[in-house]
Amino acid sequence: MTQLERRGLAALRAVVGGRLAMRLASAYRDRILPTAEATTYRVDRRGRESRRRLEEMAGRYAGERCFIIGNGPSLNETDLSRLRGERTIALNRGYLLFDRIGEPATFLVAVNRNVVEQFGSDLLAAGPTVFVSWRSRRHVPDGADVIFVRRAPSLTFSGDLAKGAWEGATVTYLAIQVAFHLGFREVILIGVDHRFTTAGPPNQLVTSQGADPNHFDPNYFGPGVKWQLPDLEMSERAYRLARDRFAADGRSIVDATVRGNLTVFPKVDFEAVTAKTTADASRPVEPPRLDPRRRR
């Protein structure tokens, strides 16, 4: 729930009472907004093109594994060069890590409107295929080479991104659904520390006053940057949905974050997992199969 939505809910409670206000807010969130986005997504040229591309990409990497790269400080204790040649999904300003990896990530995912508004040009210039939430489209120039994903009802896991996806209060959850849609058999999380030193109500919009202690780079959300405080409880609910859906489909999600606080997924050692790649470094890596009509 955004800060504006929280204010609206508070005003609604004052008028109709708490119980009815919650019922109306839930209907708005899970029926009206997804329906409205589905309509604009179907009518707008950018939405239609995104759906076409998503349908073409479904299952493209079936049987492979990928790494989802969070943005926590633990990445400063992780040898990211070991990811070179792997399929990777970076999040938000994760493009700041590409030099450490030695190449761009395969994909880049951003959903928060504040991130897209403030860093949209950097996202578009980063190099990977970019996934952006449909509700952030007004911050993306017309004609930009992005794939938009529309909103789905809360507490759902999408096996088909062309039909929308719930964001789960964290960009990591959408990235997991991207990985599922693309067919990846195993997802390995790194840098998902699941802890923040900046305190406050979930989703509260704040402006950074100094160096960022919550991410791998002190300039990630540096002075003057607007960002929303995390909702770790809601994120965990989303992660459990993802864990169960992957398991039901014979796939898996594991967590290789160094000293991460997230306990939803089985823990693995990053160096042990990537040692398999290091030992097989002579094997040529097939490049991603991109839409030939996609501009380079």
C-alpha positions in Angstrom: 0.0 0.0 0.0 1.4 3.4 -1.0 1.5 6.4 1.3 -1.4 8.0 -0.7 -3.4 4.9 -0.4 -2.8 4.8 3.3 -4.1 8.4 3.6 -7.2 7.5 1.6 -7.8 4.5 3.8 -7.5 6.7 6.9 -10.0 9.2 5.5 -12.4 6.4 4.5 -12.2 4.9 8.1 -13.2 8.3 9.5 -16.3 8.3 7.3 -17.6 4.7 7.2 -15.7 3.0 10.0 -12.8 0.6 10.1 -14.4 -2.7 8.9 -16.3 -1.3 5.9 -13.3 0.8 5.0 -11.1 -2.2 4.8 -13.6 -4.1 2.7 -13.8 -1.1 0.3 -10.1 -0.7 0.2 -9.6 -4.4 -0.6 -12.2 -4.3 -3.4 -10.4 -1.2 -4.9 -7.0 -2.9 -4.6 -7.9 -6.4 -5.9 -10.7 -5.7 -8.3 -10.9 -2.1 -9.5 -7.1 -1.4 -10.0 -6.3 -4.7 -11.7 -9.4 -4.4 -14.0 -8.5 -0.8 -14.9 -4.9 -1.8 -15.7 -6.0 -4.8 -17.7 -8.2 -2.5 -19.8 -5.5 0.1 -20.4 -2.9 -2.6 -21.0 -5.1 -4.1 -23.7 -5.9 -0.8 -25.4 -2.5 0.9 -25.2 0.0 0.0 -28.0 2.8 -0.4 -25.4 0.7 -2.8 -23.4 -0.2 -4.9 -26.4 3.4 -5.0 -27.5 4.6 -6.0 -24.0 2.0 -8.8 -23.9 3.2 -10.1 -27.3 6.8 -10.2 -26.1 5.9 -11.9 -22.8 4.0 -14.6 -24.7 7.0 -15.2 -26.9 9.4 -15.4 -24.0 7.4 -17.9 -21.9 9.5 -20.9 -21.1 12.5 -19.7 -23.1 15.0 -20.8 -20.5 13.3 -24.0 -19.4 15.5 -26.3 -17.3 18.2 -23.6 -16.7 19.1 -21.8 -13.6 19.4 -18.1 -12.9 20.6 -15.8 -10.1 18.4 -13.0 -8.8 20.7 -10.2 -7.5 19.3 -8.3 -4.6 20.7 -4.9 -3.5 21.8 -5.5 0.1 25.2 -4.6 1.6 26.1 -8.3 1.7 27.0 -8.0 -2.0 30.1 -6.2 -0.9 31.2 -9.5 0.7 30.3 -11.5 -2.4 32.6 -12.2 -5.4 30.2 -11.2 -8.1 32.7 -12.0 -10.9 31.7 -15.6 -10.3 28.4 -14.7 -12.0 30.0 -14.0 -15.3 28.4 -16.2 -17.9 25.3 -17.0 -15.7 21.8 -15.9 -16.4 21.1 -13.1 -14.0 18.2 -10.8 -13.0 19.2 -7.5 -11.4 16.8 -5.2 -9.5 16.2 -1.4 -9.6 19.7 0.2 -9.5 21.4 -3.1 -9.8 23.1 -1.8 -12.9 25.7 -0.2 -10.6 27.0 -3.8 -10.0 27.6 -4.6 -13.7 31.3 -3.6 -13.5 31.8 -6.0 -10.6 30.2 -8.8 -12.5 32.2 -8.0 -15.6 29.1 -7.9 -17.9 25.5 -6.6 -17.8 22.8 -8.8 -16.2 20.6 -10.7 -18.5 17.5 -8.9 -17.2 16.7 -5.8 -15.1 13.4 -5.4 -13.2 12.0 -2.2 -11.6 8.6 -1.7 -10.3 8.6 1.2 -7.8 7.4 4.4 -9.3 9.9 6.5 -7.4 12.8 4.4 -8.7 11.5 4.6 -12.3 10.8 8.3 -12.1 14.2 9.2 -10.6 16.4 6.7 -12.5 14.5 5.7 -15.6 17.1 7.0 -18.0 19.8 4.9 -16.3 17.6 1.8 -16.3 17.0 2.2 -20.1 20.7 2.7 -20.8 22.0 -0.2 -18.7 21.9 -2.8 -21.4 19.7 -5.7 -20.3 16.1 -6.5 -21.2 14.1 -4.3 -18.8 10.8 -5.2 -17.1 8.9 -2.2 -15.6 5.5 -2.1 -13.9 2.7 -0.8 -16.1 1.7 1.8 -13.5 5.1 3.4 -13.9 4.7 3.9 -17.7 4.2 7.7 -17.5 7.8 7.9 -16.3 9.1 5.9 -19.4 9.5 7.7 -22.7 7.2 6.6 -25.5 9.1 4.2 -27.7 11.5 3.1 -25.0 12.6 -0.6 -25.3 10.9 -2.0 -22.1 8.5 -4.8 -21.3 5.6 -3.6 -19.1 4.0 -5.9 -16.6 0.5 -5.0 -15.3 -0.9 -5.4 -11.8 -2.7 -8.6 -10.6 -4.7 -9.1 -7.4 -2.9 -9.2 -4.1 -1.6 -12.5 -2.6 -1.3 -14.2 -5.9 1.6 -15.8 -7.8 1.6 -15.4 -11.6 2.7 -18.2 -13.8 2.0 -16.1 -16.9 3.2 -12.5 -16.8 1.1 -11.6 -19.8 -1.9 -11.9 -17.5 -0.3 -9.6 -14.8 1.6 -10.1 -11.6 1.3 -9.0 -7.9 4.4 -7.1 -6.8 4.4 -8.5 -3.2 5.8 -5.3 -1.7 9.2 -6.0 -3.1 10.8 -5.9 -6.6 12.4 -9.3 -5.8 9.0 -11.0 -5.9 8.3 -9.7 -9.4 11.8 -10.9 -10.4 11.0 -14.3 -9.1 7.8 -14.4 -11.2 9.8 -13.2 -14.2 12.1 -16.2 -13.7 9.2 -18.6 -13.4 7.6 -17.2 -16.6 10.9 -17.6 -18.5 11.0 -21.2 -17.4 14.0 -21.3 -15.1 14.2 -24.5 -13.1 16.3 -23.1 -10.2 16.4 -19.6 -8.8 19.4 -18.6 -6.6 19.0 -15.4 -4.5 22.0 -13.3 -3.5 22.1 -10.0 -1.8 18.6 -10.3 -0.4 19.6 -9.3 3.1 16.0 -8.7 4.3 17.0 -6.1 6.8 17.1 -2.3 6.8 18.6 0.1 9.3 16.3 2.9 8.4 13.1 2.5 10.5 9.6 3.7 10.0 6.1 2.6 8.9 6.0 0.2 5.9 5.8 2.0 2.5 6.3 5.4 4.0 7.9 7.8 1.5 11.1 9.3 2.8 13.9 11.4 1.4 17.5 10.2 2.0 19.5 12.7 4.0 22.9 11.1 3.6 24.8 8.0 2.6 22.6 4.9 2.1 23.3 2.2 4.7 20.7 -0.2 3.4 22.2 -1.1 0.0 25.5 -2.2 -1.5 26.4 1.4 -2.6 26.2 4.5 -0.3 24.9 6.4 -3.4 22.2 3.8 -4.2 19.6 6.0 -2.5 21.9 8.8 -1.8 21.1 12.4 -0.5 17.9 13.8 -1.9 16.6 10.5 -3.3 13.0 9.6 -2.5 12.2 6.0 -1.6 9.7 3.9 0.3 10.5 2.0 3.5 10.1 -1.7 3.1 7.2 -4.0 4.2 9.2 -7.0 5.2 6.2 -8.9 6.6 4.3 -8.6 3.4 7.4 -9.5 1.4 7.7 -12.8 3.4 4.1 -13.6 2.6 4.9 -13.2 -1.1 8.1 -15.2 -0.8 6.2 -18.1 0.7 3.7 -18.1 -2.2 6.7 -18.2 -4.6 8.4 -21.0 -2.7 5.3 -23.2 -2.8 4.5 -22.5 -6.4 8.0 -23.4 -7.5 7.9 -26.6 -5.5 4.5 -27.6 -6.9 6.0 -27.2 -10.4 9.1 -29.3 -9.6 11.3 -26.2 -9.4 13.2 -24.6 -6.6 14.3 -21.3 -5.0 17.4 -21.2 -2.8 19.1 -18.4 -0.9 22.9 -17.8 -1.2 22.9 -14.4 0.5 25.8 -13.9 2.9 24.3 -13.8 6.4 20.9 -12.9 5.1 17.9 -12.6 7.5 15.4 -14.2 5.1 14.4 -17.7 6.4 11.7 -18.6 3.8 14.1 -20.4 1.4 16.7 -23.1 1.9 20.2 -21.7 2.4 23.1 -22.6 0.2 26.7 -21.4 0.0 27.4 -19.0 -2.9 30.9 -20.2 -3.6 29.8 -23.8 -3.6 27.0 -23.1 -6.0 29.1 -21.1 -8.4 32.0 -23.6 -8.2 30.0 -25.7 -10.6 30.2 -23.0 -13.1 33.9 -22.3 -12.4 34.7 -26.0 -13.1 32.8 -25.8 -16.4 34.1 -22.4 -17.5 35.2 -23.8 -20.8 31.6 -24.6 -21.9 30.4 -21.9 -24.3 27.5 -19.8 -23.0 24.5 -19.5 -25.4 23.5 -15.8 -25.7 19.8 -14.9 -24.8 17.5 -15.4 -27.7 16.0 -11.9 -28.2 13.1 -10.8 -30.4 14.7 -9.9 -33.7 12.5 -6.8 -33.9 13.9 -5.5 -30.6 16.1 -2.5 -31.1 19.6 -2.8 -30.0 
